[in-house]
Amino acid sequence: MTRYKINIEYDGTDLIGWQENQQGPSVQSLLQEAIFKFCGEKTEVYSAGRTDAGVHALSMVAHFDLNKQVDSQTVMRAMNFYLNEKPVSVLSCEQVSDEFHARFSCKKRHYKYIVVNRSAPVVLRKNRVWWVPQKLNLDIMKDAAQKLIGKHDFTSFRAAQCQAKSPVKTLDSCVITQNKDEIIFEFSAQSFLHHQVRNMVGTLVEIGLGKDLDIDKIFEAKNRSAAGINAPAYGLYFVSAEYAKDDDLKN
């Protein structure tokens, strides 16, 4: 048995998310189909994050096992051959030890969310960003974002269907920057609750539009209705995942 670690990018626009089910194509199902087509093995692919429908990834980490050992570059080329014209691409592939797990070995996950803040509608970046035509107050959003950092009970930013055992999470960083008409929200933590990033962005955007929302009061409420809207999925990107002693995991 050989374990392979891959980095992949994908456009989530027409996908149902990471998780395989019967409702349509998922990132997981497309990868597993590509593996089966090139080597005839049915295997499960595990990821660092389970993104929702419409969410994109710049470098998602995943792993899977094969009964036979195949050169890593051959695996990558073969998977990309069968993923041709699919919205998923394998960026890299390497053999790792059996102790490596894309989800459970992950020490930190990085996400970013892109808002286009201008009066003109978005055309070229449609399904890639959230268009907010009203002027946003960047300074007020930055001040509010600082209150999100640290260890908190994020119940108010949690989806009703979230299956996490505890709503307590530690947000390591929350940075907001602007590049021309793009406002970029960047978040880092070991793990996130379901919809946590999108709910935080929606709340910050509403604050930037002048809505009377106080982060401290939102935390105290421990109620989803106390926070802002859930930002659209298509503006969210899984950026990268970090692992401890990654080099030691290689065979």
N, C-alpha and C positions, 0 to 999 in steps of 0.2 A: 504494500500500500504506500503510495506517494502522495504527499500533500502539496498543493500548489497555492501560492498567494498571488492574486492578480490585482492590478489597479485598473479601474474602468471609468470611462466617462459616458454619460448618457443624457439624452434629451427626453424628459419625462412627459412631454406634451400629449402624446397619444398612448401612453402606458398607464396601467392601473396602479402603478407604484412598484415597490420592490417585490412584495410578496406574491407568490404564485397562487392563483385561484382560478375559478372557472369563468370569471367575468370578462376576461380579455387578456391581451399580452402584458406580461410584467417583465421587469429586468431579470428577475430570477429565472423565469421560464425561458426567456430567450437565450440566456447563458447556458442553461441545462440542455436545451435543444441543440445548441451548437456543439457542446461537448459530446453528446450522444451521436451526432452526425459524423464527427471526425474519428471517434474511437469505439463507438458502440456500447459505451458504459453509461448506465443511469446513475447519476450522483446528485447530491444536494449541494447547492452553492450557498454559503453563509456570508453575510455582509456585515460591515461595521455599523451600518445604520439602515433602518427600514423606512425608506422615504415613501411619502404618499403619492397618489396620482398627481401628475403635473409637475412634481419637483424634479429638478435636474441635479446632476453630479459632475464635478470637474475631475475628481479623483477619488472614487469610492473604492475601498479595500474590501476584498472578498477572498474566500478560500474554498477549496473542494479537494476531494481525494479521488485518485485513480488506482485501480488494481495493478496496472502496469506502469512502469516508469517510462516517461517520454521526455525528451529534451524540452526545456522551458520555452525556448524560442519557437520550437515546432508547435507547441501547444498554443502559444499566442497567435502565430500565423494561421493555424488551422481554425481557431475560434473566430478570428476576424474574417476569414474566408466565408464561413457559414453565417456570420453576422452581417455580411455585405447587404447594404441598403436597409439594415435595421438601425434603430436609433441608439445603438450601444456599440462601444468600441473598447477593446482590451488594449490598454496603454503599456502594460508591462506584466511579466510573469516570472516567478522564481519558485524554486523548491524550498520548502521550509520544514521544520521539524513537526512531529505530531502534536507537540505542546502548543503550537501557535493556533489561535482561534481569532478570526477577524472581528468577532463581536466581543468576546469575553476578555481577550488580551488587550483590547484598545484602552489606552490611558487618557486620550483626549480627542474630542471631535470638534471640527471647525465648520461652521456654516456662514454663509453670507446671504443677504437679501438685498435686492436692487429695486429701488423706486425711481421712476422718472418723474421729475417734478417740473412740469411745463404746461402751458395752456394748449399747445398743439397735440393732437392725438399721436400715439405711437404706431408706427407702421412696420419699420424694419426690425424692431425689437419686440414685436407682438409675441405673446406667450413666453417671453424671456424676462419681462420686468412688469412691475405694477405701476400703471400710469395714474398719478395723482395730479390733477390739473390745478387745484388750489395751492396757493403759496404756503410752503411749510416753514416754520420757524426752527431753523437748525439748532440754535443755541438752547432753546427750551427743551428740545428733544435730547440733546446731549446731557443736559443737567438731569433729566428724568432717567436717562439710561444708566447713569452712575449708581442710582439707587437699586438697580436690578442686580448689580454685581455682588457676589458673596453667597453665603449659605442662607437660603430662605425656604419657606413653605410656599411652593409655586401653585397651590391649588387653584388660584384665580386665573392662572395662565394654562390650565390643563384641560385637555379635551375630555368630554364626558365619557368617551369610550376608552380612555387611557387605562392600560393594564398594569402600570408600574405599582409596585407594592407600597412605595412611599412617595408623597408629593414633595419631599424635601430634596432639593438639589443645590449644588454649588456652581454658580455661574462665574467662571474665571475672568472673562473679559467681555465687554460690550462696547464696541467702538463704532462711531458714526462719522463718516467722511463724505465730502461732496466733490464730484468731478464733473464740471459743467452742469448738465441737467440731471445727472445721476446722483442720488443719495444712497450710499452703501452702508448697510448695517452688518457688522461682523460679530459673531458670537463664538465663544470657545468654552467648553466644559467637558467633563468626563462623559456625561450622559445628559440627555434631555427627555422631558416628558412629551407625550404625544401632543403635537400642535403647539408646544411651548414657544418655539421661535416665532412662528407665525402670529401667535397671540401677543407676544411681546412687541413685535413690529407693528401690528395693528393698533395696539395701545399707544405706542410712541408716535405713530403718525397722527392719531386723533389728538394727542397732546400738542403736536406740532401745528395742528389746524385750529387750536384754541379751545378744545374741549376741556372742561374742568375735571381732569382725572389726576388723582394723587397716588403715586406708586406706593407710598407707605400705607395709605388707607386700603388700597387694593390688596396688598399682602394681608392686612389685618382681617379683611372681609372673608377670605378663604372661600370665595364664591366666584364662579366663572363670569357671572353677569356683572360683577363689579369692574372687570377689566374692559378693554376696548374690543374692537372687532377682530375676527380672524383674517389676517392678510391672505390674499390669494396664493395658491400653491405655486403658480408659475413664476413668481419672483424669487423663489427660494432655491439655493444651490448648496449641496453638500460639497465642501471644499477639500477636506483632507482628514486623515485619521493618524494619530500618533501611537507608537508602540515602544515599550521599554526594551532595551537590549535587542533590537531588531536583528542586528548582525549575528548575534549568537544563535538565532533561531534557524539559520541556514544549515542545510545538510553539508 
